[in-house]
């Protein structure tokens, strides 16, 4: 998949996850982006070969909540 094609998947996921962060944690959108971009989840999500972008934004947000609460990212395995 090309970088352009990959970004077509990534951008809406990031936006939806940030919306969930704003609603759940009651923070600004700017703070939500900061939280996401500094997470282990985002480090994996931005790499196409991890296939994290296959997951729904809701599942990704749930993984992010777990990471925030425990400091550990629990990603599903094949």
N, C-alpha and C positions, 0 to 999 in steps of 0.2 A: 504494500500500500504506500502511496506517495505521502509526503508530509502534508500536502494540501488536503488530500482525502482524510488523513488522520485528524487534522485540525477540525474537519467538519463533524467528526464524532466528539472530539475533546471539548470544544468551546461550549456546546449546549450542556454537557455534563457538568463542567465547571460552574456555569451560571446557575444550574439547578441546585447543585450542592451548596453554593454560596447562599442561595435563597433559603435553603433549609437551615443553614447555620444562623442566618439572620433571625429567622422565626423561632428556632429552638433556644438559642443562647441570648436572644435580645441584644444583638450587637449591630453596629453599622455594617453596610455592605463592604466598606473599605476594610474593616476589621475582619469580616468574614473571609475576604480574599487573603488577607495576611495569615489567618489561621490555616486555611487550606493550603496556600503556597508553601508554608513552613512545615507541612506534615509529611510523614513517611508515605502516606497514601498518595499524595500528589506526586512525590518522587517516582512512585511506581506507575501512577496513572499516565504521566507524561511520556512514558516509554512504551511505544507501540507494541514491542515484543512481549511485554508482560500480560497483555490481553485484559488488563483491568478495565478497559473501556467497554468490554462486553457486558459488564454488570450494570444494572439499573442505577440511576442516580440515588434512589432511595437506599439500595443496598450499600452503595459507596458511602453515603452519609452515615449509615449505621456502623460501617467499619471505622469511619473517622471518629464517631462518638466514642467507640471502644478505645481507639488510639488516644484520644484526649483524656479519657478517664483512667487508663492503665499505663499509658506510655508505650504500649505494644500494639502493633498493627497485626490483626488476625485476618489474613486474607484467605478466602476459600482455596482449597487445593483441588487439583484434578483427581 
